Amino acid sequence: WDGVTGKKFKNEFADVDPDKQRRREELGRKHDIIIVPIFFKRDAEQAVKIIESANVLKTKLAAHKLNVWIDQRKSLTPGQKYAYWEHIGVRFRAEIGPQELEANSICLSKTTTPGNLAKRWKKVKVLSRDDIHKLIQRLKTEGLSFLDTEIPCNLCSADDYAAPEKKLPESEDDDTATTAKSAMAQRNEPTPSKVAPVIASGDSLDVNYVLE
């Protein structure tokens, strides 16, 4: 049942073999935290940015040994997703909507009893390594005791936090652009790298997941 609307949500695995469905739920319970992207379906550009942000966050959290999954199912509303994970026993979720995307943050929620009001922390920053370490510390304090919160951290890489690539201003004068590039090289500025999304083997509901 959807704890938000009070309606019974659609069981998208209704036609699946019961043993496979039970296996999916068993694997789903192993997730430590679920990331729920929230966006307007008609805004394709916004959806792409929010999904990309969710993948970046997943990569950062997975580096700290968290079992993370992004719930991108289109058949359920955000509220129905919350209810689904609460009822199979996953306590933590990170919500990323347009406001969170703009602020480089998440809304962190923790549920102890399915259907009850969740404990929430809004505007939790997740941009820098320090932001992520603070989030890891909060998750440990709230119940994920296995997490390593030792600083300096030897789990995450600085490469995962590279700044977006700087674009040089367009100029009709090629010599000007070349001079600007040379100046960047002389300052030994590192070439930023993109964070690749992590697809963990325990992602029981991923599109490409094959149940053994």
Rosetta blueprint (number, residue, H / E / L):
1 W L
2 D L
3 G L
4 V L
5 T L
6 G L
7 K L
8 K L
9 F L
10 K L
11 N L
12 E L
13 F L
14 A L
15 D L
16 V L
17 D L
18 P H
19 D H
20 K H
21 Q H
22 R H
23 R H
24 R H
25 E H
26 E H
27 L H
28 G H
29 R L
30 K L
31 H L
32 D L
33 I E
34 I E
35 I E
36 V E
37 P E
38 I L
39 F L
40 F L
41 K L
42 R L
43 D L
44 A H
45 E H
46 Q H
47 A H
48 V H
49 K H
50 I H
51 I H
52 E H
53 S H
54 A H
55 N H
56 V H
57 L H
58 K H
59 T H
60 K H
61 L H
62 A H
63 A L
64 H L
65 K L
66 L L
67 N L
68 V E
69 W E
70 I E
71 D L
72 Q L
73 R L
74 K L
75 S L
76 L L
77 T L
78 P H
79 G H
80 Q H
81 K H
82 Y H
83 A H
84 Y H
85 W H
86 E H
87 H H
88 I H
89 G L
90 V L
91 R L
92 F E
93 R E
94 A E
95 E E
96 I E
97 G L
98 P H
99 Q H
100 E H
101 L H
102 E H
103 A H
104 N L
105 S E
106 I E
107 C E
108 L E
109 S E
110 K E
111 T L
112 T L
113 T L
114 P L
115 G L
116 N L
117 L L
118 A L
119 K E
120 R E
121 W E
122 K E
123 K E
124 V E
125 K E
126 V L
127 L L
128 S L
129 R H
130 D H
131 D H
132 I H
133 H H
134 K H
135 L H
136 I H
137 Q H
138 R H
139 L H
140 K H
141 T H
142 E L
143 G L
144 L L
145 S L
146 F L
147 L L
148 D L
149 T L
150 E L
151 I L
152 P L
153 C L
154 N L
155 L L
156 C L
157 S L
158 A H
159 D H
160 D H
161 Y H
162 A L
163 A L
164 P L
165 E L
166 K L
167 K L
168 L L
169 P L
170 E L
171 S L
172 E L
173 D L
174 D H
175 D H
176 T H
177 A H
178 T H
179 T H
180 A H
181 K H
182 S H
183 A H
184 M H
185 A H
186 Q H
187 R L
188 N L
189 E L
190 P L
191 T L
192 P L
193 S L
194 K L
195 V L
196 A L
197 P L
198 V L
199 I L
200 A L
201 S L
202 G L
203 D L
204 S L
205 L L
206 D L
207 V L
208 N L
209 Y L
210 V L
211 L L
212 E L
